[in-house]
Amino acid sequence: MTQQSAFVIGATGQVGRATVRALAADGFQVRAASRGGGRDASWPAEVRAVRLDRADDAALADALGEGCDVLVDCVAYGRDEARQLLGLADRIGSAVVISSVAVYEDGQGRSLDTQNEPDGSPAYPVPIPESQPTVEPGEGTYATRKAALERELLTDGRLPATLLRAGAIHGPHSRTPRELHFVKRVVDGRRTRILAHRGESRFHPVHVANIAELVRLAARRPGSRVLNAADPQAPTVAEISAAVDAALGAPESELVLMDGAPETGPVGQTPWSAARPVVCDMSAAERELGYRPVTDYAASLPETAEGLARRLAEEPDWRAAFPEMAKAYDPHLDLFDYAAEDAWLAGHGYSVAR
């Protein structure tokens, strides 16, 4: 059998590292393209690292050369990137492109873009199938840009493309690790967790290894399709809190469960908190690709949690340790405002467990 070739854009990012590793292990000849042209220590020597600014159309065309059997794009965000790939369709056998569950709309105009508005939390079916309506394509938000990316690739017809709608991505090398919310509290000895919506919020996570497995399978079965990308379980925020404690060998924290949304400010809010669940249906991937998850949230968590704890030991200032995480949230919002938490607890008759 002739060895197939893969070209991965965004190879040194969180998803890209795992994807290159999975494709190489499956026998693909992999070129791993990134802005810095670096390598991951886990990649086999045969992987060829390529320096590339993907915004430069000519540079991408030159790097792609005579082409590849499958191109994996981990960093495409909108219509321009879709058109860039379509312009090279004669050199690409098929594409696998990372999208997001953020594209979903609930049929009443609500989406993750509206969740902070009054009655703006989307009421999705549980679980969400890929047939669920999506937001209108546009350039205004992350969700509308991802929708534009999908629409352009899927309606053009020149390039078979699998769009993977990823949930809350987790695993090593994240620049915006949601798990930091609980890991830092363990490191800081905060034993009381205040959780909005009674800790019952669910935002379906997906480990990078599961995304990489979906990419690998889609690369072997080219086609034009959209598929959800999520872990086998969708834990609640309370379950995630307990899982982080267990992963770091800490006693299980005391949970203070707040009815509804935070009353004022960020107290009670977490990176997974929402009034209604976001849970993905994975049956299409199982049916179309023969997909089986390679890990789950609890099993994969120790590597992530321990890595975050090590980074905080090296740099206790979380904003310096994770600058992209700090930028992702309101720059005036302190995710770890313990004084505000203590004041809320005192005002509601609770003591702080240390």
N, C-alpha and C positions, 0 to 999 in steps of 0.2 A: 504494500500500500504506500502511495506517495505521501510523504510527510506534509501536512497542511501547515499553512503559515497564518500567524495572527499578528495584528498591529494594535497595540493598546495605548490609547491616549489618556494621559493622567495616571501613568503607571505607578508613580511614587506616592499617590494619595491613598487614603484609607481603603477604598474599594479596589483601586488599581493594583496594590501590592498583592492582595489575596487572589485577584483575577489572574495576574501574570503567573503566580505560583501554580494555580489550578490548571491553567492551559498548558504550561510547560510539563506538568506531571502527566497530562493526558496525551503527550506526544506532539503538541504543536511546536513549530519553530516560531519563537516569540521575539518580536521587537517591542521594547518597552520604552515608550516616548513620554518625556516629561520636560518641564521648563528647565530644570537643573541638570537633566541627563543622568541622574543618579541611579543607584541600584539598591535593592533590598538584600540583606544578608542571607535571606532564606531562598533566594532565587538560584537555580542551577547556573553553572558557568556558561551554558549554551545560550542563555537569554542575552540578547544584544540591547544594551541601553542606548537610547537616542535622545539627544538634546533637541527640544522642539518648543517653539512658541506657537500654540495651536491657533492663535488669532491671526497669524501670518499665513495667508492662503498659499503663497508660493513656497514657503518653508515646509508646509504640510505636504504639498504635492511632491516636493523634492525628497522629503523623508520617506514618503510612501513608495517612491520609485515605480517599479513595474506593478506594484500592487500586493494584495494579500487575499487569502481565502476568507478571512473574517476580520473586520475592524471593530474593536470594542472602544466605545467612547464613554469614559467615566465622568467627563466634565462638561458635556454639552448642556447649554441652558436655554437656548431659544432658536428662533427661526433662522438666524444667520448661520449658526453652527450646522443646522440641518441642511441648508442650501450649500454650505461648504462641502459636506459629505456627498450630497447629491451630485455636485460638480465633478466628483471623483468616482462616480458610480461605475464607470467602465473599468476601473482598476480594483474594485472591491467586490468579492463574491457575495458577502452578506455583512450586515452590521448588527451589533448588539449595543444598545444605548441605554444608559441609566436615566430613568425618569423618577417620578415621585407620586406617592398617594395624595400629595397636596393638590393634584389636578382634579380630584373628585369634588362634585357638587351634589347637594342632597335632593335636587329637583325643586327646591323652593328658593333658590338663589343663595343658599348658605354654603360656605366652604371654610377651609382653614383660614382663608383671607378675612372672613367676617367674624371669626370666633370671639373677638374682643368687643364686638358691637352688642347692643342690647338684643337679646334673643337671637344672637348671631351664630351660636354654636350649631354646626351642621348635624342633622339627624340622619345619619347614614344607616342603611340596612346592616344587620350583623349576621354574617360577615358581608363585606362589600365585594360584589362581583365586578369583573372588568367591564361589564355592560353598563355600569352605573354612569349617569351623565357626568360630564366634566365641565370645568369653567371655560368661558370663552377665551380663545387664544389672544394674547396681547403681549405688550412689553412692560406693563405696569408692575407686576409682582413676580416672585419666584414661581408661583403656581401658574399664572397665565403664560409665562415664558416657557415653562415645561409643556404646557398644553399646545403652544405654538410649535414647539419642537416636534411633538408627537404628530400633530396634524400635517405638518409639512412632509415628514418622512413617510407617513402612512398613505397619504393621498397621491404622492408623486408617481409611485409605481416603478421607478427605475432601480431602486435598491431594496432588496429584501431586508427588512429591519425588525428586530425584536426589541420592543420597548419594555423595560422592567420598571414597574412602579414600586419603588422601594418604600418601606415603612421607616420607622425611626432607626437609622443605621447605627450599629454599635460594634465595638471590637477595638483592637489595637490601632494606634496611629491616628485617632480622631483628633481633629483640631477643635471640635466643639462637642466634647464628650458629655452627654446628658448625665451619665453615671457620676460625674464629678459632684453633682448636687448632694448625693448621699456619701460618697467616698470622703469628701472633705469633712463632713460632719463626723464621720467615724474618726478620722485623723485628729480632729479638734476636740474629741471627747464629748460631742453633743449627743446625749442619749435620748433626748425628746424630739420627736418629729411631728410637726404640725402639718396635716394633710388636708387640703381642700377637697370638696366633693366626697368626704368620708374615705378618702384613699381609694376610691373605687374606679377612678379614671383608668382607661385603657387606651394607649396609643401603640399600636402593634409594632414591636421592634423587629429588626432583621440583622443578623450577624453577617459580617463581611464574607465569612466562609460560605454561608448559604447563598448570598448573591453570586459569589464566584462559581458555585456549583450550577446555578441557573444559567450563568453566562456560558459555562463549559457545555452544557447540554444544548443550549440554543445555537452555539457555534457548530455543533454536530448535526443540528436539524434546522437548517436555514428556513426562514419564512417571514411573512409580514404579520405581526401580531402584537398585542399588548398583554402582559402578564404581571400579576402582582408578585411582589418579592417580600416575604415575611417569614418569621420564625414559626415553628409548629405551635407555639403558645403565645397568647397575648396577655401577659401578667398585668395585674392591677398595680397602681403606684404603691400600695401597701405591700404587695408581694415583692416588688422590686426593692423596697426598703429592707425587707427581711433578707432578701437574697444577697444584697450588698454586705449586710452585717455578717452573714454566713461566709461569704467569699473572703472576707478579711479576718475571719476568726474572732469577731466581736460579739458580745452579748446582744441579743435582739433588743432593739430600741423600743422605748415606750411611745406608742402612737396616740396622738391627740387628733381626733377626727372631726373636722370642721364641716358642718352642713353647708352645702353649696359652695359658691365661689368665695375667694378671699374677701374679707369685709373691707379692708383698706390696705393699700400697698401690696407688697409681694408675700406677706406672711401667709403660709399655707400653699403657695403656688410651687409647682415643680415643673421641669421641662416636659412632663408627660400629662400634666393636668388639663382636663377638658370636661365640660359638663356632660358630654355624650361620648360613647366609645367610638374609636376608629380601629376596626378589626377587619383584616383582609381575608378573602376567600382564596385558598391556594389550590383548589381542585383543578383549575384550568392548567396550571403548570404541571400538576401530577398527570393529568390526562394527556396533554400535548407533548410533554418532554420526558415523561417518566420520572419526574423530579421526586427525590426524597431528601429531606433536610439532612445535613451532615452534623449539625449540632443544634442545641436549643439555648434559651436565654440563661438558665441557671448553670448549665454545664460550661458554657463559654465565659461566664462572668469573672471567675477568678483571675484569668490573665489580664482582662481589662482593668479590674479594680486594683489589682496589685501594681500594675503599671502606673495608674494614676496616683496611687499612694507614694510610689517611688519618686514620681515627678514632683509632688508636693514636698517631699523631704529635701529634694534638691533646691526647689524654689517655692518657699511657703506663700509668696504673694501669688494667688491664683490668677490674677489678671496678667501678671508677667509670665507665669507658667503656661497659660492658655489664652494668649491675646485674641485669637479668633473667637473664642467663647465669650470673652468680654465684649467684643464688637458685635456679636450676634444678638446681644440683649441691650436694652436701653442703657446708654453709657452712664446714666444717672441712677440706675437700679443696681443695688448691691444684692447679689443673689445670696449672700451670706451675712445678712444683717441680723446678727444674733441679739443685739440690744432690742431691736424691734420685736423679735420673737419672744424674748423674756418679758417685755412689757405686755405683749398680748396675753401670754400665759398668766402673768400676775393679774391682769385685768379680768381674766375669766376664772380665777380661783385655782389655777394650777401651780405646782412647784416645778422647777426644772430638774430633771434627772441628770446627774453628772456621771 
